[in-house]
Amino acid sequence: MAVSGTELQEYLAGLDYPASREDLVRWGQENGASTEVLQMLRALPAEEFSSPTELSQALSGLA
């Protein structure tokens, strides 16, 4: 999936960490994230992410 880090940051701006996969998806939906972004978030492991860095590492593992 080709979603830029900038695009992802735009949709997740203001999100408080730690955040679960469900929190990320809900936040993305509320902020108008594209279907592609939401699919990528739903593909994450069901765990909590303690920081944007940890989230980025998990997302890079999906590629």
SESELUM-325160 format. One record per atom (N, C-alpha, C): residue number from 1; residue in three letters; x, y, z. Coordinates in pm, 1 decimal, m for minus. Layout:
<pts>
{k:NUM r:ALA px:X py:Y pz:Z};
...
</pts>
This chain:
<pts>
{k:1 r:MET px:84.7 py:m117.5 pz:0.0};
{k:1 r:MET px:0.0 py:0.0 pz:0.0};
{k:1 r:MET px:89.0 py:123.5 pz:0.0};
{k:2 r:ALA px:58.1 py:216.3 pz:m85.3};
{k:2 r:ALA px:142.5 py:334.2 pz:m99.5};
{k:2 r:ALA px:79.2 py:455.5 pz:m32.7};
{k:3 r:VAL px:95.8 py:463.8 pz:97.9};
{k:3 r:VAL px:46.8 py:577.9 pz:173.1};
{k:3 r:VAL px:168.6 py:646.3 pz:232.8};
{k:4 r:SER px:181.1 py:776.3 pz:209.2};
{k:4 r:SER px:298.3 py:847.3 pz:259.0};
{k:4 r:SER px:286.8 py:873.6 pz:409.0};
{k:5 r:GLY px:400.1 py:888.9 pz:471.8};
{k:5 r:GLY px:401.9 py:921.9 pz:613.9};
{k:5 r:GLY px:334.1 py:1055.1 pz:641.3};
{k:6 r:THR px:349.1 py:1147.6 pz:547.8};
{k:6 r:THR px:286.2 py:1278.4 pz:562.2};
{k:6 r:THR px:135.3 py:1265.6 pz:559.2};
{k:7 r:GLU px:83.8 py:1184.4 pz:468.2};
{k:7 r:GLU px:m60.5 py:1162.5 pz:458.7};
{k:7 r:GLU px:m112.5 py:1099.9 pz:588.0};
{k:8 r:LEU px:m40.7 py:1001.7 pz:637.5};
{k:8 r:LEU px:m81.3 py:933.9 pz:760.0};
{k:8 r:LEU px:m79.1 py:1030.3 pz:877.8};
{k:9 r:GLN px:24.7 py:1112.1 pz:889.2};
{k:9 r:GLN px:34.1 py:1209.6 pz:998.2};
{k:9 r:GLN px:m82.8 py:1308.5 pz:992.6};
{k:10 r:GLU px:m122.6 py:1344.3 pz:872.5};
{k:10 r:GLU px:m234.4 py:1437.5 pz:855.0};
{k:10 r:GLU px:m362.7 py:1379.9 pz:915.5};
{k:11 r:TYR px:m389.0 py:1254.1 pz:890.1};
{k:11 r:TYR px:m511.0 py:1190.9 pz:939.5};
{k:11 r:TYR px:m505.2 py:1157.7 pz:1087.7};
{k:12 r:LEU px:m384.5 py:1138.8 pz:1140.9};
{k:12 r:LEU px:m370.9 py:1100.4 pz:1281.0};
{k:12 r:LEU px:m326.2 py:1216.3 pz:1370.3};
{k:13 r:ALA px:m324.1 py:1338.2 pz:1316.2};
{k:13 r:ALA px:m283.1 py:1455.3 pz:1393.7};
{k:13 r:ALA px:m372.0 py:1471.1 pz:1517.1};
{k:14 r:GLY px:m307.5 py:1495.9 pz:1629.7};
{k:14 r:GLY px:m380.9 py:1518.6 pz:1753.8};
{k:14 r:GLY px:m415.2 py:1393.5 pz:1832.2};
{k:15 r:LEU px:m382.6 py:1277.5 pz:1778.0};
{k:15 r:LEU px:m411.2 py:1151.3 pz:1846.2};
{k:15 r:LEU px:m321.2 py:1135.1 pz:1966.8};
{k:16 r:ASP px:m380.0 py:1096.5 pz:2079.3};
{k:16 r:ASP px:m302.4 py:1071.9 pz:2200.2};
{k:16 r:ASP px:m255.8 py:926.0 pz:2203.9};
{k:17 r:TYR px:m131.6 py:906.4 pz:2244.5};
{k:17 r:TYR px:m75.6 py:772.5 pz:2259.9};
{k:17 r:TYR px:m66.1 py:740.3 pz:2407.5};
{k:18 r:PRO px:m74.4 py:615.9 pz:2449.6};
{k:18 r:PRO px:m84.6 py:496.4 pz:2364.8};
{k:18 r:PRO px:m220.3 py:488.0 pz:2295.8};
{k:19 r:ALA px:m219.7 py:422.4 pz:2179.8};
{k:19 r:ALA px:m340.7 py:407.3 pz:2099.9};
{k:19 r:ALA px:m347.7 py:264.7 pz:2046.8};
{k:20 r:SER px:m466.4 py:207.4 pz:2051.2};
{k:20 r:SER px:m487.3 py:73.2 pz:1997.3};
{k:20 r:SER px:m515.3 py:81.7 pz:1847.6};
{k:21 r:ARG px:m512.6 py:m31.9 pz:1782.9};
{k:21 r:ARG px:m547.8 py:m36.9 pz:1641.2};
{k:21 r:ARG px:m687.1 py:22.3 pz:1619.4};
{k:22 r:GLU px:m781.5 py:m12.9 pz:1707.5};
{k:22 r:GLU px:m918.0 py:37.4 pz:1694.4};
{k:22 r:GLU px:m922.6 py:189.6 pz:1710.9};
{k:23 r:ASP px:m841.0 py:242.9 pz:1803.2};
{k:23 r:ASP px:m833.0 py:388.4 pz:1821.0};
{k:23 r:ASP px:m783.3 py:455.2 pz:1693.0};
{k:24 r:LEU px:m681.5 py:395.6 pz:1632.5};
{k:24 r:LEU px:m624.3 py:451.5 pz:1509.9};
{k:24 r:LEU px:m726.2 py:453.0 pz:1396.3};
{k:25 r:VAL px:m798.7 py:343.0 pz:1380.8};
{k:25 r:VAL px:m898.9 py:333.8 pz:1274.1};
{k:25 r:VAL px:m1009.5 py:436.1 pz:1298.5};
{k:26 r:ARG px:m1057.9 py:442.6 pz:1421.5};
{k:26 r:ARG px:m1166.0 py:537.1 pz:1454.1};
{k:26 r:ARG px:m1120.7 py:681.6 pz:1430.3};
{k:27 r:TRP px:m999.8 py:713.9 pz:1473.7};
{k:27 r:TRP px:m946.4 py:848.7 pz:1456.2};
{k:27 r:TRP px:m933.0 py:880.3 pz:1307.2};
{k:28 r:GLY px:m882.8 py:784.2 pz:1231.8};
{k:28 r:GLY px:m870.8 py:803.9 pz:1087.1};
{k:28 r:GLY px:m1005.7 py:827.7 pz:1022.0};
{k:29 r:GLN px:m1106.2 py:750.6 pz:1060.7};
{k:29 r:GLN px:m1240.9 py:767.6 pz:1005.2};
{k:29 r:GLN px:m1295.5 py:906.2 pz:1036.4};
{k:30 r:GLU px:m1277.4 py:949.3 pz:1161.1};
{k:30 r:GLU px:m1329.3 py:1079.5 pz:1203.0};
{k:30 r:GLU px:m1258.1 py:1195.0 pz:1133.3};
{k:31 r:ASN px:m1136.4 py:1170.4 pz:1084.9};
{k:31 r:ASN px:m1059.2 py:1275.4 pz:1019.5};
{k:31 r:ASN px:m1053.7 py:1260.5 pz:868.2};
{k:32 r:GLY px:m1143.2 py:1178.7 pz:813.0};
{k:32 r:GLY px:m1157.2 py:1169.0 pz:668.2};
{k:32 r:GLY px:m1049.2 py:1091.8 pz:596.3};
{k:33 r:ALA px:m987.9 py:995.6 pz:664.3};
{k:33 r:ALA px:m882.9 py:915.7 pz:600.6};
{k:33 r:ALA px:m938.9 py:838.5 pz:481.3};
{k:34 r:SER px:m854.5 py:820.3 pz:382.1};
{k:34 r:SER px:m894.3 py:746.2 pz:262.1};
{k:34 r:SER px:m915.0 py:598.5 pz:294.7};
{k:35 r:THR px:m983.2 py:529.9 pz:206.4};
{k:35 r:THR px:m1005.3 py:386.3 pz:222.1};
{k:35 r:THR px:m872.3 py:312.9 pz:232.2};
{k:36 r:GLU px:m775.6 py:355.6 pz:153.3};
{k:36 r:GLU px:m643.5 py:291.1 pz:154.6};
{k:36 r:GLU px:m576.4 py:305.1 pz:291.7};
{k:37 r:VAL px:m584.5 py:423.4 pz:351.4};
{k:37 r:VAL px:m526.0 py:446.0 pz:483.7};
{k:37 r:VAL px:m596.9 py:359.8 pz:587.6};
{k:38 r:LEU px:m730.3 py:357.1 pz:582.2};
{k:38 r:LEU px:m806.9 py:278.0 pz:678.7};
{k:38 r:LEU px:m776.0 py:129.1 pz:664.7};
{k:39 r:GLN px:m760.4 py:80.7 pz:543.7};
{k:39 r:GLN px:m724.6 py:m60.0 pz:522.5};
{k:39 r:GLN px:m588.1 py:m89.6 pz:582.8};
{k:40 r:MET px:m496.0 py:1.2 pz:566.4};
{k:40 r:MET px:m362.1 py:m17.1 pz:621.4};
{k:40 r:MET px:m368.1 py:m20.8 pz:774.0};
{k:41 r:LEU px:m444.5 py:68.2 pz:834.1};
{k:41 r:LEU px:m456.9 py:70.5 pz:980.3};
{k:41 r:LEU px:m523.0 py:m57.4 pz:1031.7};
{k:42 r:ARG px:m623.4 py:m105.8 pz:959.3};
{k:42 r:ARG px:m692.6 py:m229.0 pz:1000.2};
{k:42 r:ARG px:m601.4 py:m351.4 pz:990.0};
{k:43 r:ALA px:m498.7 py:m343.7 pz:906.6};
{k:43 r:ALA px:m405.5 py:m455.6 pz:888.5};
{k:43 r:ALA px:m300.7 py:m462.9 pz:999.0};
{k:44 r:LEU px:m296.3 py:m362.5 pz:1084.7};
{k:44 r:LEU px:m199.1 py:m362.8 pz:1195.1};
{k:44 r:LEU px:m230.9 py:m472.9 pz:1294.7};
{k:45 r:PRO px:m130.4 py:m517.4 pz:1369.3};
{k:45 r:PRO px:m157.1 py:m614.6 pz:1475.0};
{k:45 r:PRO px:m244.8 py:m551.5 pz:1583.1};
{k:46 r:ALA px:m323.7 py:m633.1 pz:1649.1};
{k:46 r:ALA px:m413.8 py:m584.7 pz:1754.3};
{k:46 r:ALA px:m333.4 py:m562.7 pz:1881.8};
{k:47 r:GLU px:m271.7 py:m448.1 pz:1890.9};
{k:47 r:GLU px:m192.0 py:m414.2 pz:2007.6};
{k:47 r:GLU px:m196.6 py:m264.4 pz:2028.3};
{k:48 r:GLU px:m139.8 py:m217.9 pz:2138.3};
{k:48 r:GLU px:m132.2 py:m74.4 pz:2161.6};
{k:48 r:GLU px:2.3 py:m23.1 pz:2113.9};
{k:49 r:PHE px:m0.7 py:95.2 pz:2058.2};
{k:49 r:PHE px:120.4 py:161.1 pz:2009.7};
{k:49 r:PHE px:148.6 py:277.3 pz:2103.3};
{k:50 r:SER px:268.9 py:281.0 pz:2159.1};
{k:50 r:SER px:299.6 py:380.5 pz:2261.8};
{k:50 r:SER px:346.9 py:513.8 pz:2205.8};
{k:51 r:SER px:379.8 py:517.0 pz:2075.6};
{k:51 r:SER px:429.7 py:640.9 pz:2016.6};
{k:51 r:SER px:413.8 py:635.3 pz:1864.2};
{k:52 r:PRO px:422.6 py:752.2 pz:1799.6};
{k:52 r:PRO px:419.9 py:752.8 pz:1653.1};
{k:52 r:PRO px:533.2 py:670.5 pz:1591.8};
{k:53 r:THR px:648.2 py:668.3 pz:1658.1};
{k:53 r:THR px:761.9 py:589.9 pz:1608.6};
{k:53 r:THR px:728.7 py:441.2 pz:1608.7};
{k:54 r:GLU px:667.8 py:394.7 pz:1718.0};
{k:54 r:GLU px:629.6 py:253.7 pz:1726.3};
{k:54 r:GLU px:525.8 py:220.0 pz:1618.7};
{k:55 r:LEU px:433.0 py:309.8 pz:1595.1};
{k:55 r:LEU px:332.8 py:289.7 pz:1490.6};
{k:55 r:LEU px:400.2 py:282.6 pz:1353.6};
{k:56 r:SER px:493.9 py:371.3 pz:1327.6};
{k:56 r:SER px:565.1 py:371.7 pz:1199.0};
{k:56 r:SER px:639.1 py:241.4 pz:1176.7};
{k:57 r:GLN px:700.5 py:188.3 pz:1282.2};
{k:57 r:GLN px:772.7 py:61.8 pz:1270.8};
{k:57 r:GLN px:675.9 py:m51.7 pz:1236.4};
{k:58 r:ALA px:559.2 py:m52.3 pz:1299.6};
{k:58 r:ALA px:460.2 py:m156.3 pz:1271.4};
{k:58 r:ALA px:408.8 py:m144.8 pz:1128.5};
{k:59 r:LEU px:388.7 py:m21.7 pz:1082.6};
{k:59 r:LEU px:340.1 py:m1.0 pz:945.8};
{k:59 r:LEU px:444.3 py:m42.0 pz:843.4};
{k:60 r:SER px:570.2 py:m18.0 pz:871.8};
{k:60 r:SER px:675.4 py:m55.6 pz:777.0};
{k:60 r:SER px:685.6 py:m207.0 pz:765.7};
{k:61 r:GLY px:645.9 py:m278.0 pz:870.6};
{k:61 r:GLY px:645.1 py:m424.0 pz:867.1};
{k:61 r:GLY px:533.9 py:m481.5 pz:781.7};
{k:62 r:LEU px:435.5 py:m399.9 pz:746.5};
{k:62 r:LEU px:324.5 py:m446.4 pz:661.7};
{k:62 r:LEU px:362.2 py:m450.9 pz:514.6};
{k:63 r:ALA px:460.3 py:m372.1 pz:477.7};
{k:63 r:ALA px:496.0 py:m360.4 pz:335.1};
{k:63 r:ALA px:555.6 py:m487.6 pz:279.4};
</pts>
